[in-house]
Structure formats: structure tokens, C-alpha cells
């Protein structure tokens, strides 16, 4: 799971062009939105598209579960690990 979490941190940085940020600076349990990394709904959409492309894992628009899935790198990694397509 740690490897997937590291991959996701780099994916977030690359997808959202977070210049000056390194994977080490993103806390695994920190919120991705609001006070944490400060992402917004457009960032979530971009991330969801990249995750679908890279891991074959889809999220549904306007699904209440998305808040839990995208809460942190750890929750996102758990969702991907549970739903990843071979």
C-alpha cells in the first residue's frame, strides 16, 4: 500500500502541476481538499480522470462516496487497491 500511496502523491503533483511540491511534503492522512492540500472540485475531476486512465478505477459524478474516497491519499489508495482492474 505504501508504494501505491507514493505513486498517488506523484500522480497528484504531476496531474495538477503542483510545482515546488514533492511527494514527501504531502501527508498520507492529510485532507486533500480545504485546509490540507487545498484542492478544489476541478482538481478532483482531473484526478478522477487520471486515476481512471492509470488504474482503471472509476468514480461516479455526484456520488456521496467521493468525499470519503478523495478525503486523503490513504483513502484514495485504499479505494484504488479495492477496485483496481487487472
WOWOTA-V540147 format. One line per field, one symbol per residue. ss: DSSP state (H for helix, E for strand, - for the rest). phi: phi as a letter, one per 30 degrees, with the letter a starting at -180 (. if undefined). psi: psi as a letter, one per 20 degrees, with the letter a starting at -180 (. if undefined). A space follows every 10 residues. Layout:
ss: ???
phi: ???
psi: ???
This chain:
ss: -HHHHHHHHH HHHHH----- --HHH----- --E-----E- HHHHHHHHHH HHHHH----- ----HHHHH- --HHHHHHHH HHH---
phi: .dddddeddd dddddchddi cceddcddcd ddcidddidb dddddddedd ddddciccbc dhdededddc dadddddddd ddbdcd
psi: hhggggghgh gggggjlmqi qqhhiophiq qhqchdikra hggggggggh hgghikpqqp qkphhhgggj grgghggggg hhjpp.
